[in-house]
Each structure stands twice: as C-alpha cells, then as structure tokens.
Amino acid sequence: MKIHPTAIVDPGAELHESVEIGPYTIVEKDVQIGEGTFLESCIRIYSGTKIGKFNKIFHGTALGGVPQDISFKPETKSYLEIGDHNIFRENCVIHRGSKEGLVTKFGNSNFIMNQVHVGHDCQFADQIIVVPGTVVGGHASVMKNAFISGLVAIHQFVRIGEYTMIGGCAKIVKDVPPYSMADGNPGEVIGLNVVGLKRAGFKADVRDEIKKAYKIIYHSRLNTRQALEELHKISNPCVEVQNVIKFFDESDRGVTDHREIRRET
C-alpha cells in the first residue's frame, strides 16, 4: 500500500494492498476499502464505511459521518456502502444510516462532483451524475442514469426516477418520474428527457411508447388515479411504460406536476 506518512489509518481498518492514501487523510476502524481505490488528501472515512473497488475520492471529502438527525444516538451502528468505479470530487459529504443497521448506499460508476451533500439513508443506484453544490435530504432515492444539475435541493424521502434530468437550482419536493426532465421552484416536469434517451440508445418505438404514457398522465385531463387506470389497461406495455406505472403506483409523496397543467389550473 502507498500510504502517506501523515495519514492516520486505524489498525482495525481493512485495506486492499493496492489502496493509495494521500496526506492528512484519516481512516477509522471498521472501514473496508477495496482494490485500486485512491484517496487523495485531507479525507475522512468514518467507521462503518465500506468502499468497493477502483473508486477515486478527492480532497476534503467526508464519507460515513454521523447523520444530521437530532434523534441520532452516538452508539448506533449504521453504515455507508459504496460500490465500484465511483468518483467523489472535492468536499463531498455523505452521511451513514440514521437507525441501527440502516445503510446509506451508492451503486457503481457514479460521478458525484464537488461540494455535494447526501443525507442519511439515501439510496443511489448506478451511473448517476450530480453536479456541484447539490444537496439531497435524508431517505431520498435516485435511480440509475439520472442527471442532477448544480445547486439542486432535493427534499427528504423524494424519489428521482431513472434517466431523469433535473435543471440547475431546481427545488424538488415531490417524486420526479422516470425518463422526464424537471426544473423550477418548486420543481415541475417540463417534458421528456428526449436527448438523454437517444444518447442512452432507447429505440424510437420505445420513446414513442413512453411519450404516449405521459400524454395520458399529463395531457388527457384525467386525474392521476384515472390516468393510471387507463395505463393499466394497455396490453403488453414495454418495460419502460411498466416502470412509469410502477413509479406512480408506489409514490408516497406524490409525483411532480407538469408545468403546463400547473399554470392552467
């Protein structure tokens, strides 16, 4: 291992022999760090954090710290788990779970840019990009291939659907459905993430099916319950439309309104 002489690594930490640790970094006990992971300088990795393979963590980042929850008890054993090939740029702060045994979790190949804060118990899937200055409240979940622009504020317990794009400085207080774009304060759906879907290789017929589903939800003058009843009647919907239906069915906070509908009502 390449460990800078000013770094402090607890003997109770488990590090793969290929891990590199830069100056003034602190790694506490009960930490696991996998093959090929690189920690730059002035980083703090707190107890209960598990980091997978080939991650890059940059200056000033703090991973697995105590949740900002006034009910949290210091003796609580909770965790942060990070998969493989993730990048955390400078000064990110990620908190561990808030209750006994709970886990804040990141999947694989996420790119979290500088000064992003992710609260306790959040669940991030794979290939997510978060641009600088964004804050994510506790218990939020972000599904695969989402793109969250800079200075976005995401309320606790909110869900961000797969292949979504959220505009800069948006205030997100309700769930953002898959394959959509959202922007504004408060956040509203402003259309489908057409460019993102094309870049991701979604075929034209699949994009058309998604568009038809959202026309029923947002442009049919039906309320959400009625629109979902219509979608459930579709024979053999594609997987993506099934994902849309499931997302709406499982929403607890409610799903973000469409901008045009909000203005008209």
C-alpha positions in Angstrom: 0.0 0.0 0.0 1.0 3.6 -0.7 0.1 5.4 2.5 1.4 8.9 3.0 3.3 9.2 6.3 1.0 12.0 7.5 -2.1 9.8 7.0 -3.8 8.2 10.0 -5.1 4.6 9.4 -6.6 2.7 12.3 -5.3 -0.9 12.6 -8.9 -2.0 12.6 -9.4 -0.9 9.0 -9.3 -3.4 6.2 -7.5 -2.1 3.1 -6.6 -4.0 -0.1 -2.8 -3.9 -0.7 -3.3 -1.7 -3.8 -5.1 1.1 -2.0 -3.4 4.5 -2.1 -3.9 7.1 0.6 -2.7 10.7 0.4 -1.6 13.2 3.1 -3.6 14.1 6.2 -6.3 11.6 5.4 -8.0 9.7 8.3 -9.4 6.2 8.0 -11.2 5.0 11.1 -11.7 1.4 12.4 -14.3 -0.9 10.9 -13.7 0.6 7.5 -13.2 -1.6 4.4 -11.6 -0.3 1.2 -11.3 -2.4 -1.9 -8.8 -2.9 -4.7 -7.5 0.0 -6.7 -9.2 2.7 -4.7 -7.5 6.1 -4.4 -7.9 8.6 -1.5 -6.4 11.9 -2.2 -5.7 14.4 0.7 -7.5 15.6 3.9 -10.2 13.0 3.6 -12.1 11.4 6.5 -13.5 7.9 6.2 -15.7 7.1 9.3 -16.4 3.8 11.0 -19.0 1.6 9.3 -18.0 2.7 5.8 -17.4 0.0 3.1 -15.8 1.2 -0.2 -15.5 -1.1 -3.2 -13.0 -1.3 -6.0 -11.4 1.4 -8.1 -13.1 4.4 -6.6 -11.5 7.8 -6.6 -12.1 10.1 -3.7 -10.8 13.7 -3.8 -9.6 16.3 -1.3 -11.7 17.2 1.7 -14.4 14.6 1.2 -16.0 13.1 4.3 -17.7 9.7 3.9 -19.9 7.9 6.5 -20.1 10.7 9.2 -22.8 11.0 11.8 -26.2 11.9 10.4 -27.6 15.4 10.9 -30.6 14.0 12.8 -31.2 15.3 16.3 -32.6 11.9 17.3 -29.4 10.0 16.3 -27.7 8.2 19.2 -23.9 8.0 19.1 -23.9 4.3 20.0 -26.0 3.5 16.9 -24.3 1.1 14.4 -25.2 2.2 11.0 -23.4 2.2 7.7 -22.4 3.6 4.4 -21.7 1.3 1.4 -20.1 2.4 -1.8 -19.8 0.1 -4.8 -17.1 0.2 -7.6 -15.8 2.8 -10.0 -17.3 5.8 -8.3 -15.8 9.3 -8.3 -16.4 11.7 -5.4 -14.8 15.1 -6.1 -13.7 17.7 -3.6 -15.5 18.4 -0.4 -18.4 16.0 -0.7 -20.2 15.0 2.5 -22.1 11.7 2.7 -23.7 10.5 5.9 -24.4 7.0 7.1 -27.7 5.5 8.1 -29.7 7.1 10.9 -31.0 3.9 12.7 -29.5 0.7 13.9 -28.4 -1.4 10.9 -29.6 1.1 8.3 -27.4 1.8 5.3 -26.8 4.8 3.0 -25.8 3.2 -0.3 -24.2 4.0 -3.6 -24.0 1.6 -6.5 -21.4 1.7 -9.3 -19.9 4.2 -11.7 -21.5 7.3 -10.1 -19.9 10.7 -10.6 -20.5 13.0 -7.6 -19.0 16.4 -8.2 -17.6 18.8 -5.7 -19.5 20.1 -2.6 -22.4 17.7 -2.9 -24.1 16.7 0.3 -26.1 13.4 0.5 -28.0 12.9 3.7 -28.6 9.8 5.8 -30.3 6.6 4.4 -30.2 7.8 0.8 -30.1 5.2 -1.9 -28.2 5.9 -5.1 -28.2 3.4 -8.0 -25.7 3.3 -10.9 -24.2 5.8 -13.4 -25.7 8.9 -11.7 -24.2 12.3 -12.3 -24.6 15.0 -9.6 -23.3 18.5 -10.4 -21.6 20.8 -7.8 -23.5 22.3 -4.9 -26.5 19.9 -4.9 -28.0 18.8 -1.6 -30.0 15.7 -1.1 -32.2 15.2 2.0 -32.3 12.0 4.0 -34.1 8.9 2.8 -34.1 10.1 -0.8 -33.5 7.6 -3.6 -32.0 8.3 -7.0 -32.4 5.6 -9.7 -29.9 4.7 -12.4 -28.6 7.1 -15.1 -30.2 10.2 -13.5 -28.5 13.6 -14.2 -28.9 16.2 -11.4 -27.6 19.6 -12.3 -25.9 22.1 -9.9 -27.4 23.8 -6.8 -30.4 21.5 -6.8 -32.2 20.9 -3.5 -34.0 17.6 -3.1 -36.4 17.1 -0.2 -36.1 14.1 2.1 -37.9 10.9 1.0 -38.2 12.1 -2.6 -37.5 9.6 -5.4 -35.8 10.6 -8.6 -36.6 8.2 -11.5 -34.2 6.6 -13.9 -32.9 8.5 -16.9 -34.3 11.8 -15.5 -32.6 15.2 -15.9 -33.1 17.9 -13.3 -32.3 21.5 -14.2 -29.9 23.7 -12.2 -31.2 25.4 -9.0 -34.4 23.4 -9.0 -36.3 22.8 -5.8 -37.6 19.2 -5.8 -40.3 18.4 -3.2 -42.2 15.6 -5.0 -41.1 12.4 -6.9 -39.7 13.0 -10.4 -40.9 10.3 -12.8 -38.6 8.2 -15.0 -37.4 9.5 -18.4 -38.5 13.1 -17.7 -37.0 16.5 -17.2 -37.8 18.7 -14.2 -37.0 22.3 -13.4 -38.2 25.2 -11.4 -39.0 26.3 -7.8 -41.0 24.3 -6.9 -39.9 21.7 -9.5 -42.2 20.8 -12.3 -42.0 18.2 -15.1 -41.2 20.2 -18.3 -41.1 17.3 -20.8 -39.4 14.1 -21.6 -35.6 13.7 -21.5 -35.5 13.0 -25.2 -31.9 13.8 -25.8 -30.8 11.6 -22.8 -32.9 8.7 -24.0 -31.5 9.0 -27.5 -27.9 9.1 -26.2 -28.7 6.0 -24.0 -29.8 4.0 -27.0 -33.5 3.9 -26.5 -35.2 3.0 -29.8 -37.7 5.3 -31.4 -40.6 3.0 -30.8 -39.8 2.8 -27.1 -39.5 6.6 -26.9 -42.9 6.8 -28.6 -44.5 4.5 -26.0 -43.1 6.5 -23.1 -44.4 9.7 -24.7 -47.9 8.2 -25.1 -47.9 7.1 -21.5 -47.1 10.6 -20.3 -49.7 12.1 -22.6 -52.3 10.0 -20.8 -50.9 11.1 -17.4 -50.3 14.8 -18.1 -52.4 15.8 -21.1 -55.6 13.8 -21.0 -57.5 15.9 -18.5 -57.7 12.8 -16.3 -56.6 12.9 -12.7 -53.6 10.7 -11.7 -55.7 7.8 -10.5 -57.8 7.8 -13.6 -54.8 8.1 -15.9 -53.1 5.1 -14.1 -56.3 3.1 -14.6 -56.0 3.8 -18.3 -52.3 2.8 -18.4 -53.1 -0.5 -16.6 -55.4 -1.4 -19.4 -52.6 -1.3 -22.0 -51.9 -4.8 -23.4 -48.3 -5.9 -23.1 -46.7 -2.5 -22.4 -43.0 -2.2 -22.9 -40.7 -2.4 -19.8 -40.3 1.3 -19.7 -44.0 2.0 -19.6 -44.3 -0.6 -16.8 -41.6 1.3 -15.0 -43.6 4.5 -15.3 -46.8 2.8 -14.0 -44.9 1.2 -11.1 -43.3 4.5 -10.2 -46.6 6.3 -9.9 -48.3 3.4 -8.1 -45.5 3.4 -5.4 -45.3 7.1 -4.8 -45.9 8.2 -1.2 -45.1 11.9 -1.6 -46.9 12.4 -4.9 -45.4 12.9 -8.3 -44.2 16.3 -9.7 -46.8 18.2 -11.7 -46.4 19.1 -15.3 -45.6 22.8 -15.9 -48.5 23.5 -18.3 -51.1 21.8 -16.2 -50.0 23.7 -13.1 -50.3 27.0 -14.9 -53.7 26.2 -16.4 -55.1 25.2 -13.0 
